[in-house]
Amino acid sequence: MIRLHSERIDHLRRRRGLSQGELAIKAGLHPTHLSKVLADAKRGMPARLTLTNLDGLCRALHMPPSRLLVYWP
């Protein structure tokens, strides 16, 4: 299973001085959707993002996908 590393995303977001809503908009996501995706990730649930949305999140945070995803056997 692959899931988002929500703590790393929150850390990177704060370092860039972005609110969660601002990050969502920069990534091309609806703020409510990003909030739900990150809440699910914190509970260990798989990421529910399309590759396009993951790409937007990576671009907004200036990070490759490998830094935002965690493999969980």
N, C-alpha and C positions, 0 to 999 in steps of 0.2 A: 504494500500500500504506500502511496506517496501522499504526503500532506504538506501544507504550508508551515513554515517555521514562523508562527505568529509573533513570538517574542522578538525574533530578529527583525521582522517587518516593523513592529512597534518601535524598536530601538532606532532603526534607520530613519523612520518617519520623524521621530522626535529630534534626531541629530540634524535633520534638514529643516527643522522648524515648521513642520506641516501638521495640521490637524488631520484627523482621520478623514473628514469630509474633503479637505483640500487634496489629500493623497488620492482619494477616490476619483475626484474630478480630473486630476492630472493623468490618472491611469485610464480614463474613459469609462469608469464604472459609476453606477449609482451609489451614493453614500450608504444607503440602507443595505445594498447587496454586499459591499465590502465589509460592513459591520457584521453581517451574518456569516460571511465566509471566515472572517478572523475569529469570531466567537466559536464556530464549529471547529476550527483548527486548534483552539485552546482546549477543547474537549477531546482532541485526538481523532476527530473525524476527518475523512479524506477531503481534499480540496475540491470544491465545486466551481471551478473556473474553466472557461474555454481557453485554448492556447492563445487566442487573441487577447483575452483579458489578462492572462498571466504575462504576456508580452508587454502589455500596457503598464502593469504593475512594476515589472522589471525596469522598464524605461523610466518610469516616474521616480524610481529609487536609484537608478543608475547602477543596477546590479544584475549579474547573469542569473538565470533561473536556478542554477545549481546552488546559489547562496540563499535562495528563498524556499527551497523544497527540502524535505527530509524523507528518506526512505525508512519506512517502519515495517519490518517483517511481520 
